[in-house]
Amino acid sequence: MSDSSELELETEDETIALRRASTEEDAAEEVEEDAENPELFPIEDPQSFLAEQAEQTQNFTLRGTVVGLVIGVIICFSNTYFGLQTGWISGMTMPASLIGFAFFKSISKHLDYPFTPVENVLVQTVAGAVGTMPLGCGFVGVIPALNYLLKPEENGPMPLSVGELILWSLGICFFGVVFAVPLRKQVIIREKLKFPSGTATALIISVLHGGGDDARIARHESGIGTARRKSLELLRSRSRSEDMLRRLSSMSGVPRDAAGNFQAVPTMSDRMTEPDDQDPQKDQKGDWKSKIRLLVLAFGISAIYTLSTYFIPQLHHVPIFGLPLAHDWLWTLNPSPAYVGQGIIMGPATTLQMLLGAIVGWGILSPLAKRKGWATGPVDDWQSGSKGWIVWVSLAIMLADSIISLGWLVLRLLIIHGPQWYSKARAGNLWGVFESPQPQRGSYTALDSSEHSTSHPLRSNSVSKSMKKQEKADVPDADAPPAHLVPNRVVLALFVASIALCVIAIRTVFGSLVPFYAIFLALVLALLLSIMGVRAQGETDLNPVSGISKLTQLVFALVIPSSNPNAVTINLLAGAISESGALQAGDMMQDLKTGHLLGASPRAQFYGQMIGSAVGAVVSAGVYKLYTSVYKVPGGMFQVPTGYVWIFTARLVTGKGLPHMAWQWALGAGVIFAVLTALRIRGQGRWWQAWVPGGIAVAVGMYNTPSFTLARTFGGLVNWYWRWYRKREDTPVIVLASGLILGEGLVSILNLCLASLKVPHL
């Protein structure tokens, strides 16, 4: 959930050296050199460290797996609940590691062997695998579209039994996990991509288990680009001596929705500065207790509010702008603590862009479409009202953002690696095409979590830059021992089995509606696009699953003729397969990054992820069926907005037509945001990029009603107040947000029981 990258100058020698820099440019150059040198405090024998950590029996334990499954089920309920409402889900890896640590810490006197960082890695890996299955299996987007939104002429609606839902889930929940394993060596060991959220979780676990100031993360593995930028900004704005003594840290979260939205959330490297006077070694014993207290308090507040909304449902729609705006144009506020928590995690930039989307969509386009006669039905009607009309505009914005973003990702790879790939291919080294031509090499720094860790040797200031670069180039890539890696034969066998299971499951559930060639094409696209998703997530912390799924839908619009009566169904399922594969591969790689920094066994993590995925597939199917059998879907509490996004996308690309004047406005919006997305790409790392609206965030603000967006905007402003105005580190607000989200998500189960028993409202 959160990431932290630290830039510290620890010794008096370094401080003096920096103070002696004669010009601002000299100091900036030294900071930049430090950032490029990945390890200022390397351990002497990284390979021995990895071997020692991987040999711990706690790498894979029954108790760790069970606790991870329990936490994951809680997250699964929460994600299904919020996913059906707004399409928003979160992996919640940081709260999972925090809850797991608190549980084992509370029973530490009764444990036969201690709870270690590598076991905590197992807990958060399993919990994350279970918790993200509502999105990975399509239960907050594609499945509601098939169940409730398909028209009769599209061979719908298509009800599915619990057994069919479980079989579908098991069919698509494994292949992405297995496919990620061969990519690990390249992106984590050789290229050392940052994977900011995975690095953040590793830091959190390290600090919880007593790593304190001995925990050092490689600069390039935890966001050196932003560290360098922030350092240079400080150098320009303050005195050199003050800047060099200041400690920089940054944290963020990674929410996703059923269309892969909220991918533009600020990364950990955009987070805030940690005060200098904190002493992690001194405070670490009480720190985790204070975080747990905050988590429990936030959970309790959210739980009480959620229970009260069952008896007073009017709390979901508070008419803060007056009854006419609330009744006629749906401008209300849902003061849900969980939505405030989501806004805190998203940050002010994303939530304000969502607010911009709400103002344009619900304040301008909705009244315009209604009064011009383009949308003649009730405003809240998805088919004939302005609610459904503006979805087409938001869809065009998302498509433009996705195509430009993915196009740039492909073009960038071709520009950087294309010539060398071509040379290797001509030389007959086809496998070399999939490897980085010039992998980043450097020493390995573990997040030392031992309470009795020894201090690392300090870098000598007398070493020249050329010598440091030579040392960096000579250090081999450190990795876990071969016995703790997943054997190639196991990967191959499971990969073939997972593909076969996917084909069998889809053919069993949907029969001849989906031809074999369509399934295999969807799998091929899923695997190829997963590579792009993994690289994007490793570099930016953003997995563009929204763009990946929509790109697949566009491809299938060309493959499957629109005259095919099952064209929409096939289009939906193809997009779901590609989204699932990319999501699983990205999440697996984030967890493997966490494990690598802490020395956990990759094989243990892989098996934990497989177990979590299997359990999550079954549980998410059951939870989805529970909610949809008790509540009306779509309608009332569960509008399934991303289900409409999926079905509208399928109809658009298959040529099913748009409402009157929708295509003109959609085209104009698409062109505008194609330009804005290109501008955001061009401005990466520059101060003005945050002022350029992001297409995904604006589109989400359009297709969700204002009641959700307003609460999230408030949360974003809380984030801004704490991080920028108060200048405090943001771990407390992330813990607060997690408690608010989990409180409503878990107590929604109680509300579900009350609704099934038909307990009357007040």
Buried (B, 14 or more C-beta within 10 A) or exposed (E): BBBBBBBBBBEEBBBEBBEEBEEEEEBBBBBBEBBBBBBBBBBEEBBEBBBEBBBBEBBBBEBBBEBBBBBBBBBBBBBBBBBBBBBBBBBBBBBBBBBBBBBBBEEEEEEEEEBBBBBBBBBBBBBBBBBBBBBBBBBBBBBBBBBBBBEEEBBBEBEBEBEBBBBBBBBBBBBBBBBBBBBBBBBBBBBBBBBBBBBBBBBBBBBBBBBBBBBBBBBBBBBBBBBBBBBBEBBEEEEBBEBBBBBBBBBBBBBBBBBBBBBBBBBBBBBBBBEEEEEBEEEBEEBBEEBBEBBEBBBEBBBEBBBEBBEEEEBBBBBBBEEEBBEEBBBBBBBBBBBBBBBBBBBBBBBBBBBBBBBBBBBEBBBBBBEEEBBBBEBBBBBEBBBBBBBBBBBBBBBBBBBBBBBBBEEBBEEEBEEBBEEBEEEEEEEBBEBBBEBBBBBBBBBBBBEEBEEBEEBEEEEEEEEBEEBBEEBEBBBBBEEBBBEEEBBEEBBEEBBEBBBBBBBEBBEEBBBEEBBEBBBEBBBEBBBBBBBBBBBBBBBBBBBBBBBBBBBBBEBBEBEBEBBBBBBBBBBBBBBBBBBBBBBBBBBBBBBBBBBBBBBBBBBBBBBBBBBBBBBBBBBBBBBBEBBEBBEEBBBBBBBBBBBBBBBBBBEBEBBEBBBEBBEEBBEBBBEBBBBBBEBEEEEEBBEBBBBBBBBBBBBBBBBBBBBBBBBBBBBBEBBEEEEBBBBBBBBBBBBBBBBBBBBBBEBBEBBEEEEEEE
